[in-house]
Structures are given as structure tokens and as C-alpha cells.
Amino acid sequence: MSYVGPDFDPPRPPRRPLRSPLTVAVAALVPGALVGWLVWQTVGDPGGDGTAGQSSPSAGRSASQGPGGTAGGGDGKQDDSLGDGRTAGGQERSPSPSASAPAASGPLKGKVVVIDPGHNPGNFKHTTEINRKVDIGTNSKECDTTGTSTNAGYTEAAFTLDVARRMRAVLEEQGATVRFTQDGDRPWGPCVDERARIGNKASADAVVSIHADGSATGNRGFHVILPGSVHSGAADTRPIVGPSRDLGERIAGNFLRATGSAPSNYIGGGTGLDVRKDLGGLNLSTVPKVFIECGNMRDAKDATLLTSGAWRQKAAQGISEGIVSFLRG
């Protein structure tokens, strides 16, 4: 998602590092990760294919892409159902969320993971629908956004679907039942409130929303967004703040190790973690949930990673290993 533009909060100054044992551990890994990252940049991505649109092993179809250069983000995640199988625009909703068949065996047998690929490739064709305001507990916000893109036009929506599908393959091998909030199988959305409800209804053991940022050039690295303590209107995150932090810290540590990418140099004070109370997808969740911004699509160096199929596989592996670690305790 992008933090730049009229629909989003302005960039914020770096936060003081969050102090928990796992956070400190993540921060302690940063120097080594940075060294590895610099070597990565020097020698290139061995085994990377440099292909922006490579499909994942488990993808049922390739993700369509919106027009290049479209900035969006804000909540970055949104949703929109009327609860009767129709969208707010009166359209018949495609079957969603998609679900995997439960695996016969594996350490995560019986566990349900909901993956929320940020945005939807078709959102740019449905601006009226996605601009509709929905209640996020603390206030109201747009149903969804188009998401951002690299300067060359590789969209966040295509990126998130690709990483999500790769994650599905990894997690199913571990025995988890995996559900998506959308799999490119509906014209637009879902809105942020529906995205939260999908995880809640599934009684998910963990929910992860996949994104990439749209910040300024020179801003690099990943960060995991954790829910703040919110108790307002329909939102009450107090029961999930603790387990969501645990989930987020485990994902941050494993993402760093798997990808070699450094934590964000512009959000989170070098910890790779950020706490927010303005995201409907987090505010309305009743199960452990985090967002991950895998990198900055508007920075050329980060964009090189994000458009590499080999790097996206590493990203999917790192996020999935964080989820596995959380679910196995």
C-alpha cells in the first residue's frame, strides 16, 4: 500500500524501537542482514528469473494487472459485502474466499490460515465501488484502493496474489487449511471490513495481509504492521494485540532470514515493526492478524527484488515460516 497521496496519512517520523525480547532479536539480526543484502545487490540474484509476472506453482490462474503507476494504499486492505452474496454494486459475487482442501497430515493439520492478498487486480475498473466508505470502528474509510505499482507498472495487486499463492503451496505442505480473502476471482474488492470478517468467520488461527508499499525513492526494506489496542464502535482489538505481536515478530524474523532484506529504513525505527490503529482490516479482526509490507515498489532497488520470481518465493517462504513458528508455539 502507499502512504503517499490524498487518501492516506502523510509519512510519519520513525518510531522508537518496540522493546520486546523477540523484537530486540530481530533488530540484532539487522547488521548481519544488511551485510548479506549488500552482497546480494553486488552479485545479483542467483537463480532469479527477473520476471515480473511469473506465476506461482499453486496459482490457478495468472493475476491480471491494472494500469501502471496507479498509486493507492491507505488502509491498503479493504472489503465490501452486503452479506447476501452480492457486492455493494449489486453484482453477483464470485465464490470467495477460496479455500484449500485440508491436508491429510502435517504439523499444521487442523490449523486454518487466512491469507489476504492486498487489493484486487480489477479495482481500477471499479472506482465508484471501492471509494464507498465503510466503518472501521474508529472512523470510516474507503472500501479499498487500487494499490501501488513499480515505476515500470508491475502492480501491487499482482505482487500480492503471486506471493499469496506461493505461500498457500508452502502452508498446505505443512498440513494447514488455507483460505484467501480473494484469489483474483471477483471483479473488485473485497472491502476492508469484509476482509476482516472472512478471517473472523473462518475462526482463523492466523491471518496475514500481504502488501508492498508505495513510498518515496530511497525508502527501502520491509515492515510488519501490528494492531494497536482499539476499543471503539465495532472494533475491539484488545484480545488479539498480544498474539498478533507474537505472530508479527516471528514473521519479521523469518522474513529477514529468508530474503536477506533489511527492515524498513523509514518506518519502525529499524525494528521492522509498526503499530497502527487506522486500518480496518486490523481494527475489525477478532483473530490474530498482521500486515506485511514486503518492500517499497517506488524504490528502484526494492522494485528489482519485488519483480523477481525467485525473490518472491523467498518472501513467501519467510512469511510462511513465521506463521508455522507462531502456530507451533
RAHU-V844300 format. One record per residue. N is the residue number from 0. RES is the residue in one letter. PSI is psi in degrees with one decimal (none if undefined). D_CENTER is the distance of its C-alpha to the mean C-alpha in Angstrom with 1 decimal. Layout:
N/RES/PSI/D_CENTER, N/RES/PSI/D_CENTER
//
This chain:
0/M/160.1/8.8, 1/S/142.9/12.4, 2/Y/7.0/14.4, 3/V/136.0/17.5, 4/G/166.1/19.6, 5/P/-22.4/21.6, 6/D/1.4/18.9, 7/F/160.0/17.0, 8/D/145.4/18.2, 9/P/158.1/19.9, 10/P/141.3/18.8, 11/R/153.0/19.8, 12/P/154.3/22.0, 13/P/139.8/20.6, 14/R/156.2/20.6, 15/R/143.2/22.9, 16/P/140.5/21.4, 17/L/132.4/20.4, 18/R/90.1/23.2, 19/S/159.7/22.6, 20/P/-43.1/23.9, 21/L/-34.7/20.6, 22/T/-44.3/19.4, 23/V/-38.0/22.7, 24/A/-41.9/22.4, 25/V/-46.1/19.1, 26/A/-34.9/20.9, 27/A/-25.1/23.9, 28/L/-13.7/22.2, 29/V/-47.6/21.3, 30/P/-45.6/24.8, 31/G/-38.8/24.9, 32/A/-38.2/21.4, 33/L/-39.5/22.5, 34/V/-47.4/25.7, 35/G/-37.4/24.0, 36/W/-40.4/21.7, 37/L/-39.9/24.9, 38/V/-41.8/26.6, 39/W/-49.2/23.7, 40/Q/-29.6/24.1, 41/T/-45.4/27.9, 42/V/-10.2/28.2, 43/G/-168.7/25.4, 44/D/88.9/23.1, 45/P/127.9/25.5, 46/G/-8.6/24.6, 47/G/148.3/22.0, 48/D/-7.3/22.8, 49/G/12.4/21.5, 50/T/121.3/20.7, 51/A/-33.6/18.0, 52/G/21.4/18.0, 53/Q/134.2/18.6, 54/S/155.8/17.8, 55/S/161.2/16.5, 56/P/-31.4/19.2, 57/S/7.9/18.1, 58/A/133.0/17.3, 59/G/-25.4/19.7, 60/R/158.2/19.7, 61/S/149.2/18.5, 62/A/131.4/16.0, 63/S/158.1/18.0, 64/Q/145.3/17.3, 65/G/-176.2/18.2, 66/P/141.2/20.6, 67/G/152.4/19.8, 68/G/7.4/19.4, 69/T/116.7/18.0, 70/A/142.5/16.4, 71/G/-179.0/14.3, 72/G/-81.3/11.5, 73/G/-117.0/12.9, 74/D/-29.5/11.1, 75/G/-15.9/8.7, 76/K/134.8/8.4, 77/Q/175.6/11.7, 78/D/169.5/14.2, 79/D/61.6/17.9, 80/S/156.5/20.4, 81/L/-2.9/24.0, 82/G/4.2/24.2, 83/D/21.5/26.9, 84/G/2.8/25.0, 85/R/154.0/25.1, 86/T/172.2/22.8, 87/A/-23.6/23.9, 88/G/4.5/25.6, 89/G/3.3/27.7, 90/Q/152.8/26.2, 91/E/126.4/26.2, 92/R/136.6/22.6, 93/S/156.1/21.7, 94/P/118.9/21.2, 95/S/139.1/17.7, 96/P/155.5/15.9, 97/S/150.9/16.8, 98/A/146.2/17.8, 99/S/158.8/19.1, 100/A/138.0/22.6, 101/P/135.8/22.9, 102/A/152.2/23.9, 103/A/-32.9/27.5, 104/S/172.0/27.1, 105/G/160.1/24.9, 106/P/-21.1/23.9, 107/L/16.4/21.1, 108/K/131.5/23.4, 109/G/-10.1/23.2, 110/K/141.9/19.6, 111/V/124.9/17.1, 112/V/127.4/13.4, 113/V/125.7/11.2, 114/I/130.0/8.1, 115/D/92.0/6.5, 116/P/115.8/6.1, 117/G/137.0/5.8, 118/H/-169.1/9.5, 119/N/134.6/12.4, 120/P/-25.3/14.8, 121/G/-1.2/17.6, 122/N/-35.6/16.6, 123/F/-17.4/18.9, 124/K/-4.0/21.8, 125/H/54.8/21.4, 126/T/-34.7/21.4, 127/T/-45.2/23.7, 128/E/-45.8/21.6, 129/I/-16.4/18.3, 130/N/-7.8/20.3, 131/R/137.2/21.8, 132/K/140.7/21.2, 133/V/156.2/20.0, 134/D/128.2/20.6, 135/I/18.1/18.0, 136/G/-61.4/20.6, 137/T/-27.6/21.3, 138/N/-161.3/21.9, 139/S/154.4/20.9, 140/K/162.2/18.3, 141/E/145.0/17.7, 142/C/-47.8/16.5, 143/D/177.3/13.8, 144/T/173.4/13.8, 145/T/-21.4/14.2, 146/G/177.4/11.5, 147/T/-165.8/12.9, 148/S/165.6/14.5, 149/T/165.8/16.4, 150/N/-23.3/20.1, 151/A/-5.4/21.1, 152/G/6.1/19.1, 153/Y/119.2/16.3, 154/T/152.0/13.7, 155/E/-38.6/10.0, 156/A/-38.4/10.3, 157/A/-40.6/12.2, 158/F/-48.6/10.0, 159/T/-38.4/6.9, 160/L/-40.9/9.8, 161/D/-47.5/11.5, 162/V/-41.2/9.2, 163/A/-42.9/8.6, 164/R/-36.8/12.4, 165/R/-40.1/13.2, 166/M/-40.7/11.5, 167/R/-44.0/13.6, 168/A/-42.5/16.7, 169/V/-47.2/16.3, 170/L/-34.9/15.8, 171/E/-34.1/18.6, 172/E/-25.7/20.8, 173/Q/-1.8/20.5, 174/G/0.8/21.7, 175/A/151.2/18.7, 176/T/124.7/18.4, 177/V/129.6/15.1, 178/R/146.2/14.2, 179/F/149.5/11.8, 180/T/-28.9/11.5, 181/Q/148.8/12.5, 182/D/35.9/13.6, 183/G/20.5/15.2, 184/D/15.7/18.0, 185/R/154.7/18.5, 186/P/-33.8/19.7, 187/W/169.8/17.1, 188/G/-162.4/14.7, 189/P/164.9/14.3, 190/C/165.8/14.5, 191/V/-35.9/12.5, 192/D/-37.0/15.4, 193/E/-36.8/15.5, 194/R/-42.9/11.9, 195/A/-42.8/12.9, 196/R/-32.9/16.2, 197/I/-45.7/15.1, 198/G/-40.6/13.8, 199/N/-46.9/16.9, 200/K/-33.2/19.2, 201/A/-5.5/18.2, 202/S/46.4/18.9, 203/A/143.0/15.9, 204/D/-22.5/16.4, 205/A/142.4/12.7, 206/V/132.8/9.5, 207/V/127.4/6.0, 208/S/125.0/3.2, 209/I/132.0/1.5, 210/H/170.5/3.7, 211/A/143.4/7.2, 212/D/167.4/9.8, 213/G/56.9/13.2, 214/S/-169.2/15.6, 215/A/155.0/19.1, 216/T/138.1/20.6, 217/G/-21.1/21.1, 218/N/119.7/18.0, 219/R/164.0/16.3, 220/G/174.8/14.1, 221/F/158.7/10.8, 222/H/147.7/10.1, 223/V/129.7/8.5, 224/I/125.9/9.1, 225/L/148.6/11.5, 226/P/135.0/13.4, 227/G/171.6/16.9, 228/S/111.6/19.9, 229/V/131.2/20.4, 230/H/88.9/23.4, 231/S/128.6/24.1, 232/G/-127.2/24.9, 233/A/-2.5/22.6, 234/A/132.3/20.2, 235/D/93.3/21.1, 236/T/-1.2/18.5, 237/R/-40.8/21.3, 238/P/-20.3/21.3, 239/I/-3.9/17.6, 240/V/-47.6/17.5, 241/G/-55.9/19.1, 242/P/-30.3/17.4, 243/S/-37.6/13.9, 244/R/-42.7/15.1, 245/D/-47.4/16.4, 246/L/-46.9/13.3, 247/G/-40.3/11.4, 248/E/-38.7/14.5, 249/R/-38.8/14.8, 250/I/-43.1/11.4, 251/A/-46.4/12.3, 252/G/-42.3/15.7, 253/N/-33.2/15.0, 254/F/-43.8/12.5, 255/L/-47.2/15.3, 256/R/-42.5/17.9, 257/A/-36.8/16.6, 258/T/-24.1/15.7, 259/G/0.1/18.2, 260/S/142.4/16.0, 261/A/153.8/17.0, 262/P/157.0/15.2, 263/S/138.1/14.9, 264/N/8.1/18.4, 265/Y/-8.8/17.9, 266/I/134.7/15.8, 267/G/3.5/16.4, 268/G/32.1/19.9, 269/G/-1.0/19.1, 270/T/-19.9/17.5, 271/G/11.8/13.9, 272/L/145.2/13.4, 273/D/141.3/13.4, 274/V/130.8/14.5, 275/R/149.9/14.2, 276/K/10.5/16.2, 277/D/14.4/15.5, 278/L/118.1/12.3, 279/G/-36.5/13.5, 280/G/-28.0/10.6, 281/L/-46.0/11.5, 282/N/-37.6/15.2, 283/L/1.6/16.0, 284/S/141.6/14.6, 285/T/5.4/17.4, 286/V/159.1/15.7, 287/P/127.6/13.8, 288/K/142.4/10.2, 289/V/163.9/7.8, 290/F/151.6/4.6, 291/I/126.8/4.4, 292/E/108.6/6.0, 293/C/-14.4/7.6, 294/G/-179.5/10.6, 295/N/109.4/12.7, 296/M/-19.6/13.5, 297/R/-3.7/16.7, 298/D/130.6/18.2, 299/A/-39.1/20.2, 300/K/-43.9/19.8, 301/D/-38.5/16.0, 302/A/-34.6/16.2, 303/T/-38.7/18.6, 304/L/-48.4/16.1, 305/L/-27.8/13.2, 306/T/5.4/15.9, 307/S/123.5/17.4, 308/G/-38.1/17.0, 309/A/-40.1/18.3, 310/W/-38.5/15.7, 311/R/-33.3/12.8, 312/Q/-40.3/14.7, 313/K/-39.5/14.8, 314/A/-46.0/11.1, 315/A/-39.7/10.8, 316/Q/-44.9/13.8, 317/G/-44.8/12.9, 318/I/-44.3/9.7, 319/S/-40.7/12.1, 320/E/-33.3/14.9, 321/G/-41.4/13.4, 322/I/-45.2/12.9, 323/V/-44.2/16.5, 324/S/-42.9/17.9, 325/F/-45.7/16.8, 326/L/-27.1/18.2, 327/R/-9.2/21.3, 328/G/none/21.9
//
